[in-house]
Amino acid sequence: MRRSIPILFAFVLMVFVGLQAAEPASAVKVVDYNVKYVKNTQHVTDGKYTWTTFQYNRNNLWIRWRVYEKINGKYVYRFQSWTQLKKISRTTLRIKEQALEFGWQYEYKHTHLTAARYYWRIYRPMMLS
């Protein structure tokens, strides 16, 4: 009996530490939602883009894009795409974009900003312009 007490204590301690280190599933939150309308140009018909930004933590954001085309006065859903902004080192941010024909495309930015700050200060204003 005396040998099982330290083993039981160690097991309870490991479970407690594991629960403290694990991120809860509810940690994902929607931090932005927007719609951008586009007019008929040479390459694009009338349509709209919607995006929803999900923040897992300050260094990992996912953006879900939905593209709609205007047909006979109604917006018809065409496709969905994803973009990830993730801080992979102290000074490097990776932008991972889903290109429909080519799979995933990667771009790396040298910045000291967190992914969340990069999104609000640089990436989002670019999307709105």
Order of alpha helices (4+ residues) and beta strands (2+ residues): alpha-beta-beta-beta-beta-beta-beta-alpha-alpha
